[in-house]
């Protein structure tokens, strides 16, 4: 497909509602015969042998599944949706990913709130797992799981985004920075004054 046809296909795929030709022209910065040719190319690409089709609906165009595959698509729609992680769960997961293995009390100190319910929920979802006990306190340590890496598209924890640009301030900043440095997530830069 031409670059313009690929762009039209992507727009039709991403849009939650049908797009009219004027909107497609505005978004692709083209119009007239060139745009019509690109739309025709997308239609040919999604011909009878494809599970998708370009359909004219609601005064626009939509990339949708063909009626011939509706039954299999309905089975997917009937499956329960994976729940979305709350901001508290994402924050806790990030702490464990970067600093783990780490205990609930340590997570609580960093977050400023008791993490018991959030950690239990993440364990139940298979995103965190127990990783032994802390030698001094005896508290259970937690680490992320392979399922967490799969959910976020990581081959390993080494693919976590660098966090050198994050501002760390307050009483715990030096301790957090030291743990991140020891875990290999920061270059050997000096910690800023808290």
C-alpha positions as CSV (number, residue, x, y, z in Angstrom):
1,X,0.0,0.0,0.0
2,X,1.1,3.6,-0.6
3,X,2.0,5.7,2.4
4,X,-1.2,7.7,2.1
5,X,-3.3,4.5,2.0
6,X,-1.5,3.2,5.1
7,X,-2.3,6.5,6.8
8,X,-6.0,6.3,5.9
9,X,-6.1,2.7,7.1
10,X,-4.5,3.6,10.4
11,X,-6.9,6.5,10.9
12,X,-9.9,4.3,10.2
13,X,-8.6,1.7,12.6
14,X,-8.0,4.2,15.4
15,X,-11.1,6.2,15.1
16,X,-13.9,5.1,17.5
17,X,-16.5,6.6,15.0
18,X,-16.8,6.7,11.2
19,X,-14.7,9.4,9.5
20,X,-16.0,11.4,6.6
21,X,-13.9,12.1,3.5
22,X,-13.4,15.7,4.5
23,X,-12.0,14.7,7.9
24,X,-9.7,12.1,6.3
25,X,-8.5,14.8,3.9
26,X,-7.9,17.3,6.7
27,X,-6.0,14.7,8.8
28,X,-3.9,13.4,5.9
29,X,-3.5,16.9,4.3
30,X,-4.7,15.6,1.0
31,X,-7.9,15.8,-1.0
32,X,-9.5,15.0,-4.3
33,X,-8.4,12.2,-6.5
34,X,-5.3,11.3,-4.5
35,X,-7.4,10.8,-1.4
36,X,-10.1,8.8,-3.3
37,X,-7.3,6.6,-4.8
38,X,-5.9,5.9,-1.3
39,X,-9.4,5.0,0.1
40,X,-9.9,2.7,-2.9
41,X,-6.5,1.1,-2.2
42,X,-7.5,0.4,1.4
43,X,-10.8,-1.1,0.2
44,X,-8.9,-3.4,-2.2
45,X,-6.4,-4.4,0.6
46,X,-9.4,-5.4,2.8
47,X,-11.2,-7.3,0.0
48,X,-13.2,-10.4,0.3
49,X,-10.3,-12.4,1.6
50,X,-9.8,-10.2,4.7
51,X,-11.6,-10.3,8.0
52,X,-11.9,-6.5,7.9
53,X,-13.8,-4.3,5.5
54,X,-14.1,-0.6,4.8
55,X,-17.8,0.1,5.3
56,X,-19.8,3.3,4.6
57,X,-21.7,4.0,7.8
58,X,-23.2,7.1,9.5
59,X,-22.1,9.4,6.6
60,X,-18.5,8.2,6.9
61,X,-16.1,5.3,6.5
62,X,-15.2,2.8,9.2
63,X,-12.8,-0.1,9.2
64,X,-14.8,-2.9,10.8
65,X,-15.0,-6.7,11.0
66,X,-16.9,-8.6,8.3
67,X,-20.2,-10.2,9.1
68,X,-18.7,-13.6,8.2
69,X,-16.4,-13.4,11.3
70,X,-18.9,-11.9,13.7
71,X,-19.4,-15.1,15.7
72,X,-15.7,-15.4,16.6
73,X,-15.5,-11.7,17.4
74,X,-18.6,-12.0,19.7
75,X,-16.7,-14.7,21.7
76,X,-13.9,-12.2,22.3
77,X,-16.4,-9.5,23.3
78,X,-18.1,-11.9,25.8
79,X,-14.8,-12.4,27.7
80,X,-14.5,-10.3,30.8
81,X,-12.3,-7.3,30.2
82,X,-9.0,-7.0,32.0
83,X,-9.4,-4.4,34.6
84,X,-7.6,-1.2,34.5
85,X,-4.9,-0.5,37.2
86,X,-5.6,2.4,39.5
87,X,-3.0,5.1,40.0
88,X,-2.2,3.7,43.4
89,X,-1.6,0.2,41.8
90,X,0.5,1.7,39.1
91,X,2.6,3.6,41.6
92,X,3.1,0.5,43.8
93,X,4.0,-1.6,40.7
94,X,6.5,1.0,39.6
95,X,8.1,1.1,43.1
96,X,8.4,-2.7,43.1
97,X,9.7,-2.9,39.5
98,X,12.5,-0.4,40.1
99,X,13.3,-1.2,43.8
100,X,12.3,-4.8,44.2
101,X,12.5,-7.0,46.0
102,X,10.9,-4.6,48.5
103,X,8.6,-5.0,51.6
104,X,5.2,-3.6,52.2
105,X,6.6,-1.3,55.0
106,X,9.2,0.1,52.6
107,X,6.5,0.6,49.9
108,X,4.3,2.4,52.5
109,X,7.2,4.7,53.5
110,X,7.7,5.7,49.9
111,X,4.0,6.1,49.0
112,X,3.0,7.7,52.4
113,X,0.0,5.4,52.8
114,X,-0.5,1.8,53.8
115,X,-0.1,-0.4,50.7
116,X,-1.6,-3.6,52.1
117,X,-4.8,-3.6,49.9
118,X,-3.0,-2.5,46.8
119,X,-0.2,-5.1,47.2
120,X,-2.7,-7.8,47.9
121,X,-4.7,-6.8,44.7
122,X,-1.5,-6.9,42.6
123,X,-0.6,-10.3,44.0
124,X,-4.1,-11.6,43.2
125,X,-3.8,-10.3,39.6
126,X,-0.5,-12.1,39.2
127,X,1.6,-8.9,38.8
128,X,3.5,-9.2,42.0
129,X,4.8,-12.2,43.8
130,X,6.6,-13.0,47.1
131,X,10.4,-13.0,46.9
132,X,11.4,-14.2,50.3
133,X,11.7,-12.3,53.6
134,X,13.8,-9.3,54.6
135,X,16.8,-10.5,56.7
136,X,16.5,-7.8,59.4
137,X,12.7,-7.2,59.8
138,X,11.3,-10.6,58.5
139,X,8.8,-8.7,56.4
140,X,7.7,-10.4,53.1
141,X,9.5,-9.0,50.1
142,X,7.8,-8.5,46.7
143,X,9.0,-8.6,43.2
144,X,7.3,-8.2,39.8
145,X,6.3,-11.2,37.7
146,X,6.7,-12.3,34.2
147,X,3.0,-11.6,33.7
148,X,3.7,-7.9,34.7
149,X,6.4,-7.8,32.0
150,X,4.0,-9.3,29.5
151,X,1.3,-6.8,30.4
152,X,3.6,-3.9,29.8
153,X,5.4,-5.3,26.8
154,X,8.8,-5.7,28.5
155,X,11.2,-8.5,27.7
156,X,12.9,-7.9,31.1
157,X,13.1,-5.3,33.8
158,X,16.2,-3.9,32.1
159,X,13.7,-2.4,29.5
160,X,12.1,-0.2,32.2
161,X,12.4,3.4,31.1
162,X,15.3,5.3,32.6
163,X,14.3,7.5,35.5
164,X,17.3,9.9,35.6
165,X,15.0,12.8,34.8
166,X,12.6,12.2,37.7
167,X,12.9,14.8,40.5
168,X,13.4,13.2,43.9
169,X,13.0,15.5,46.9
170,X,12.1,15.2,50.5
171,X,13.3,13.1,53.4
172,X,13.4,9.8,51.4
173,X,15.0,11.2,48.2
174,X,18.6,10.2,49.1
175,X,17.5,6.7,50.2
176,X,15.4,6.2,47.0
177,X,18.3,7.5,44.9
178,X,20.8,5.2,46.6
179,X,18.5,2.1,46.1
180,X,18.0,3.0,42.4
181,X,21.7,3.5,41.9
182,X,22.5,0.2,43.6
183,X,19.9,-1.6,41.4
184,X,21.5,-0.1,38.3
185,X,18.6,2.2,37.3
186,X,20.6,5.4,37.7
187,X,24.0,6.4,36.5
188,X,26.5,7.3,39.2
189,X,25.3,10.9,39.4
190,X,25.2,12.7,42.7
191,X,21.9,12.9,44.5
192,X,20.4,16.4,44.8
193,X,20.0,18.0,48.1
194,X,16.7,17.1,49.7
